[in-house]
């Protein structure tokens, strides 16, 4: 296989019609000049970005990440790169986002490990590689060389779907005996690829367990829908679902949007991990990040939510600051949904009682407020994630 490969990664990417956006934060930036210095780079490289400052990273991710150098953050950046590639290139191209975050040797000794995270995302799959470098075994330039080769290895392996190429062999020749590259990938089923490649809100995918998924045509009516990011799904969510089922007298169906208003789409590895939490339950994957879009996708349905989400329904910033759009949204919610079941929750160390929320009378009329006596569980997904780190 190696003999049939072009001499440079850019020539290979060009042959396969790749359109690449590179996003690198921290170490690993040496892959950018390596790609741009090769002939034909302008046919392949759409953009190369280095969001070094924390504010720059927050701009890409829609907020500060929990870790600036991690596998999950790198996957988010790779998806952001893929989305930029789609926007910047002509339709039907082999769009790819590749990202790297690295913590390498610097003037001041690091407390933690030296490491490199690389990820690629395209409509077919998400691929990652993590390498922990032996501390103080190399100079900064030597670590940069290893990081750049790991980027080239993951990029070429993603596009060609082969591991038999010279950049991987060179990388492996530089690794020490105790160093190991941890790799992961998720090849998306056809229904997921269709959801990701669409430019509009499509009918969602129904998943009854972690192994089954099917694309549904048309709208899905008269359901009890519990939407969220579920990162992770926790006992508070499950308790809310049980109470909502008693109130609505029907089973809860869960909904996860792969798109977000201010953030990159979820990568396939992240989606697959969240899907696994719902084994034995009905879960919908959608491209409906806003509540109005959810109402259109699930018309005449009842929706379960926390007080924090309920308050956002009347926040004009989610309607481009337009009071007219907010009023239109309220009319749509009241006319096209069967009602809302709203739970209080701990917010900024205080219990937020949804009955005290200042909402329009029409919205209050279609809302069932679950009292603090019926439900109070001071747990959040963000706190669970923080305790794991």
HUQUI-V675539 format. One line per field, one symbol per residue. phi: phi as a letter, one per 40 degrees, with the letter a starting at -180 (. if undefined). burial: b if it has 16 or more other C-alpha atoms within 10 Angstrom, else e. A space follows every 50 residues. Layout:
phi: ???
burial: ???
//
This chain:
phi: .ccccccbccccccdcgcbbbbbbbgcgcccccccccccgcccbccabbb cccccccccccgicccacbacccccccccdccccccccbccgcccbbbba babbdaccdcccccabbbabbaccabbbabbccccgcbcdcccccccccc ccdcccccccfbbcacccccccccccdccbccbaabcccdccccccccca cbdcccbcacbbaacccgcbcfbbbbcicfbbcbccdccdccccccccfa ccbcbbccbbcbbccccccccccccdcbdgbcbbcbbbcccccccccbcf bbbbaccccdcccbccccbfgccccccccccccccbbcibbbbcacbfgb ccccccccbddcccccbbccccccaaacbaccccccccc
burial: eeeeeeeebbbbbbeebbbbbbbbbbbbbbbbebbbeeeebeebbbbbeb eeeeeebeebbeeeeeebbbbbbbbbbbbbbbbbbbeeeeeeebbbbbbb bbbbbeeeeeeeebbbbbbbbbbbbbbbbbbbbbeeeeeeeebbbbbbbb bbbbbbbbbeeebbbbbbeebbeeeeeeeebeeebbbbeeebbbbbeeee bbbbbbbbbbeebebeeeeeeebbbbbbebbbbeebbeebbebbbeeeee bbbbbbbbbeeebbbbbbbbbbebbebbeebbbbbbbbbebbebbbbbbb bbbbbbbbebeebbeeeebeeeeeebeebbeebbebbbbbbbbbbbeeee ebbbbeeebeeebbebbbbbeeeeebeeebbeeeeeeee
//
